[in-house]
Amino acid sequence: MSESVNVVVGTPVYRRGAFVLDKFLANQKEIQQNYPASALVLATEEDDFIEELERLLSSWGLKGKTISFAVVKPDYARNKAWNLACGREAIRQYVLSQTEAGYLLFLDADITVDPNVIETMEREIQGYDVVYSGYAMQRVGIVGFAGLGCAMLRRDILQRVSFRCLEFKNSEVFPEDALLELDLIRAGSHIKKGLFLTINHYESQSEARSTSPGPLGLFQKIRASSIVRYTLIRLSLVLHRDIPGRLGFICTKLLGARL
């Protein structure tokens, strides 16, 4: 990939989850037009999907590439979270080994964002290692602040972390975004979270939950706090339960879906 690429947009994708791929790619076209020094890297585990994705990149006139990856997990593991973790890890390794990009911006394939997303995230990441822009989670409408659906990481921090997953014998899963956050906090990384962008998170081809830029409320600030998150993640690892997810869902139901 050309050295002129400063930002790689990384997206794990699988055929069944690509139900708004046309909207996603149209959005990527706008993003690249606004920020020419960017490229899209799609990662899929489905070998029969690679050629189709390459054709789509070409037909949309997008700068980018499709890479394949294998899902490596324990024999007892069943959750699809492993696929996502391995996809993100494949993208991380590709960015470090095949590009000179200074930033990796993760955008999920069921999300569309403000076409100025790269300029906005580059501005917000100044003085930080990682910046997250919150978005509404599917089905429940909880606004998440540490999901990798829209997150930018500096190249130097990519060299110090990796993407992994944990699935306990009780079938509880600890996904790659929570484990990444734990590793970032342990590494003393400077993390920024907020609502910096208009983001549409699609639940179907025609229905999306949207978030808009704005200040965080008090409860949102507490939920996004690194100290609070670190404590809850550590507790989750001890109890083999997704404590942040459970608390977020309960509090949102009690206090309102826009927390």
Secondary structure in CASP SS format (residue, H / E / C, confidence):
PFRMAT SS
TARGET T0000
AUTHOR 0000-0000-0000
METHOD secondary structure of the structure
MODEL  1
M C 1.00
S C 1.00
E C 1.00
S C 1.00
V C 1.00
N C 1.00
V E 1.00
V E 1.00
V E 1.00
G E 1.00
T E 1.00
P E 1.00
V C 1.00
Y C 1.00
R H 1.00
R H 1.00
G H 1.00
A C 1.00
F C 1.00
V C 1.00
L H 1.00
D H 1.00
K H 1.00
F H 1.00
L H 1.00
A H 1.00
N H 1.00
Q H 1.00
K H 1.00
E H 1.00
I H 1.00
Q H 1.00
Q H 1.00
N H 1.00
Y C 1.00
P C 1.00
A C 1.00
S E 1.00
A E 1.00
L E 1.00
V E 1.00
L E 1.00
A E 1.00
T E 1.00
E C 1.00
E C 1.00
D H 1.00
D H 1.00
F H 1.00
I H 1.00
E H 1.00
E H 1.00
L H 1.00
E H 1.00
R H 1.00
L H 1.00
L H 1.00
S H 1.00
S H 1.00
W C 1.00
G C 1.00
L C 1.00
K C 1.00
G E 1.00
K E 1.00
T E 1.00
I E 1.00
S E 1.00
F C 1.00
A C 1.00
V C 1.00
V C 1.00
K C 1.00
P C 1.00
D C 1.00
Y C 1.00
A C 1.00
R C 1.00
N C 1.00
K C 1.00
A H 1.00
W H 1.00
N H 1.00
L H 1.00
A H 1.00
C H 1.00
G H 1.00
R H 1.00
E H 1.00
A H 1.00
I H 1.00
R H 1.00
Q H 1.00
Y H 1.00
V H 1.00
L H 1.00
S H 1.00
Q H 1.00
T C 1.00
E C 1.00
A C 1.00
G C 1.00
Y E 1.00
L E 1.00
L E 1.00
F E 1.00
L E 1.00
D C 1.00
A C 1.00
D C 1.00
I E 1.00
T E 1.00
V E 1.00
D C 1.00
P C 1.00
N C 1.00
V H 1.00
I H 1.00
E H 1.00
T H 1.00
M H 1.00
E H 1.00
R H 1.00
E H 1.00
I C 1.00
Q C 1.00
G C 1.00
Y C 1.00
D C 1.00
V E 1.00
V E 1.00
Y E 1.00
S E 1.00
G C 1.00
Y E 1.00
A E 1.00
M C 1.00
Q C 1.00
R C 1.00
V C 1.00
G C 1.00
I C 1.00
V E 1.00
G E 1.00
F C 1.00
A C 1.00
G C 1.00
L C 1.00
G C 1.00
C E 1.00
A E 1.00
M E 1.00
L E 1.00
R E 1.00
R H 1.00
D H 1.00
I H 1.00
L H 1.00
Q C 1.00
R C 1.00
V C 1.00
S C 1.00
F C 1.00
R C 1.00
C C 1.00
L E 1.00
E E 1.00
F C 1.00
K C 1.00
N C 1.00
S C 1.00
E C 1.00
V E 1.00
F E 1.00
P C 1.00
E H 1.00
D H 1.00
A H 1.00
L H 1.00
L H 1.00
E H 1.00
L H 1.00
D H 1.00
L H 1.00
I H 1.00
R H 1.00
A C 1.00
G C 1.00
S C 1.00
H C 1.00
I E 1.00
K E 1.00
K E 1.00
G E 1.00
L E 1.00
F C 1.00
L C 1.00
T C 1.00
I E 1.00
N E 1.00
H E 1.00
Y E 1.00
E C 1.00
S C 1.00
Q C 1.00
S C 1.00
E C 1.00
A E 1.00
R E 1.00
S E 1.00
T E 1.00
S C 1.00
P C 1.00
G E 1.00
P C 1.00
L C 1.00
G C 1.00
L H 1.00
F H 1.00
Q H 1.00
K H 1.00
I H 1.00
R H 1.00
A H 1.00
S C 1.00
S H 1.00
I H 1.00
V H 1.00
R H 1.00
Y H 1.00
T H 1.00
L H 1.00
I H 1.00
R H 1.00
L H 1.00
S H 1.00
L H 1.00
V H 1.00
L H 1.00
H C 1.00
R C 1.00
D C 1.00
I H 1.00
P H 1.00
G H 1.00
R H 1.00
L H 1.00
G H 1.00
F H 1.00
I H 1.00
C H 1.00
T H 1.00
K H 1.00
L H 1.00
L H 1.00
G C 1.00
A C 1.00
R C 1.00
L C 1.00
END
